Amino acid sequence: MKWYLYKHAIDVNSVYLDILGNIVMFVPLPLFLYIVWKVKRPHTMFWIGFIASFIVEFTQYITGVGLADIDDLVFNSLGVLCGVTIIDGIKRTAFETERSNN
């Protein structure tokens, strides 16, 4: 019943919350991949995040638990891309700081 009510909500704020939630949920994944699994290449981080999101959506579709939407896949991937961009920015800043100190 909860998913039915959520799916049929007309409130625009619910749509914005859904979009923002999908993006924010996957932003930390690249940091996790970078620190724990030592994944260094940005495109590898992106594809791992994309595949993880696809698995989540596919599982929702197969089991019928939750709502499987293509927009979730897109916005989750956008979240991964934001995380990769943040990591890249931190690495560039650290590199420039190190270079200027030498």
N, C-alpha and C positions, 0 to 999 in steps of 0.2 A: 504493500500500500504506500509506503514511504516513497519508493521510486516512481510510482504512478503520479503522486502529487508533485514530486520534483520535476518530472518530465513535462507535465502540463502546466507548469507555472508560467504566468504571463508577465510577471514582474521583471522589468529590465535589469534591476539590481541583481537578480538571481543569475541572469545570463553573464553579467560582468564578474560576479563572484565565481562562477564556474570557470570562466576563461582565466581569470587571475589565479585561481586555485590550481588549475592544470599547469600553468606556467611555473608557479612558485614551487610546486611539489617536485619538479624534476631539476630545478636549478642546483641543488647540492650534489646530485649524482656525479657530475664530472670531478668535483673536488674529492669525493669518495674514491673514484677510480684513480685519480692522480696520487692520492696519499696512500691508500691501502694496497691497490693492485699495481702501482707504479706505471700506469698507462700515461704516456707522455704526449702522444700524437693527438692533436685536436680532432681530426676527422675520425680517428678510432673511437674517441670518447663519444662523438656525436652518434656514430652508428651503433655503439653499444646501448646508448640511451634510447635511440629509435627502436631498436629490437626489443629492449625491455618494455617500452611503452606498447609496442605491438603485441607482445606476449600478454600484458595486462588486459588490453582490449579484446584480444582473441579469447582469453580465458573467460572474460565477462560474457562474450557472445555465446560461447559453447555452453557454459554453465547456466546462463540466464540470470546470474547474480549481477546486479548493477546495470548500467546502460553502456553498451558498446557503441561509441560514436567515432566517426572519422575525425571530427574536430578535436576530440580528446587526443588523438594521436598527433595531430598537427601542433596543438598547443603544448603538449608534453615535450615534443621535439624542439619547439621554440624555447622552452625552459632549459633544455639541455644545451642548446646553442647559447643562451644567456650565460649559463654556468661556464661553458668553454671560453666565452669572451671575457668573463671576469678573471678566470685563471690566467688567460693570455695577458690581460692587462696587468695583473699582479707580477707575472714573470717579467714582462717588459720593464715595469717600474723598478723591480729589484735589480735587473740587469743594468739599467741606466744609472741607478744609484751606486752600484758596485763599480761601474766603469768610471763614473765621475770621481769616486774616492781614490782611484789608482792613478 
